[in-house]
Amino acid sequence: MSKYIFVTGGVVSSVGKGITVASIGTILKSRQISVTAQKLDPYLNVDPGTMSPYQHGEVFVTQDGAETDLDLGNYERFIDVNLTTESSVTSGQIYSEVIGRERRGDFLGGTIQVVPHVTTEIKDRFKRLAEKSKADVVIIEVGGTVGDIEGLPFLEAARQMRNEVGRDNILYVHVTLLPYLNSTKELKTKPTQHSVNELRRIGIQPDIIVCRSDYPISEEIRNKISLFCDVERKAVIPLTTVSTIYEVPLVLEEEGLGELIVDKMKLKPQPPDLSQWQELVNLIKTPRQPVKIALVGKYVELQDAYFSVREALQHAILHHGRDLELVWVPSETLENNGDDSVLRTVQGIIVPGGFGIRGIEGMVRAATYAREKKIPYLGLCLGMHVMVIEFGRYALGSDEANSTEFNADTPYPVIDFLPDQKGQKIKGGTMRLGNYPCKLVDGSRAAQAYGQSLIEERHRHRYEFNNEYRQRLEKAGMVYSGLSPDGRLVEVCEVADHPWMLACQFHPEFGSRPGHPHPLFRDFIGAAKDVLREGAQPPLPLPSQY
Ligand code: GLN
């Protein structure tokens, strides 16, 4: 039977609960304890798929096609598991399920209430994930902050679980913030005390308190929290801000969190081995020569909108022993003959996913720049549409080539709905989502990168390459290096006469892991790292021709 760890957050949001959950996963997995994770989101949206990236950052996609919160990306990267739909739960899903059953008459006229009907549905989701994953430990993050109205049914369900599974099989971890007062130069524990009181009011006494802080936490503060919040002294775990999120598992392990969890839950672990994480962090902290990459997108003001892309770039950069200098370029600034001087200094251009017309022409301009100046280019989903539009304009000799997403009346719809997709109007649940197989063409850059001919990658889009233009673009030098096994869908394309210009219809960024960079990101950085740009100098020692 699986055991459960519930992680709640206090004082403020964005306190680092997601990374704490992911790191608890890492330190348990390092002891050969199998883990999985689940995120409970209190909002009423049925899934995060239709939510603006400006409000919630990136939408992470699981292999089985669930559109989820970006925290699931961190769980996958830290625990190195592929999660499924069961790992993402929103209040909207719970309520629509319960109300749907009521409409069907399943409750036979009974009164439907938050307790027990909603809480039972929530607990079923916990148990379903446990059963399906067969993990030793299921770690569940309760989204939001303790005290929010929306989170109450989730907390109530978490409380009820204690009696169902028994005290040894459940653990409550509360993550709080200790604010620093500059005037008195001290960390304050009062907000933590209040949020623990709030938790207790609901009936949950935390077993462990993880204290986030930007400053070192003294013994005195630890004792105080232990006394006022009624947790053991060793169960007050300080987590001061670190320079890289990949250091968090090491810090928590060092503070004894791993041993504490294992003891409290009576788990049977192997000795912990975090050596790979230590190596990774050592490498991150070693000064390395930078590679300058431009990320040209429409949501760059909120960098969380590209969370997995940035992580995948980091993994690839570390593989090459280099440092990432990422330049965030709002694509609109490149439009209408805007200033493209920023592109002159970068060694690679990446155009990530996105929706809607805003900023598209700027992305196309970046792709033209990459093609003409032979700068490595990686296009992800929308970035492939942009590359195809750009190449289409060049090959067809018309500025009107476009995707029907941006111009429904274009005479050259190089990206379009497939014939069987036409007529779709609603926005929720109409995308190609999750894993699809793709066959790679021998000798292509894609096949070279993957080192295999059949791959599966995660999708999230509505529009596709329009097959009517395949031949004309091919004649001008486009290579279709990845196709769906039936040959109908273009999944990867490349520009032949170019050092490295490749785009894919899927999202490889979701599959990249620290220590195992995704092959496309790895080879993109591999091509970019040797490119010399304005003002740069060749690395020492100089090659013989100098
Ligand atoms: N907007 C494009 C589509 O719907 C691309 C989506 C994406 O980049 N994820 O097909």
Residues whose N, C-alpha, C, O or C-beta is under 5 A from the ligand:
A	BS01	LIG	G353 G354 F355 G356 L380 C381 L382 R460 H461 R462 Y463
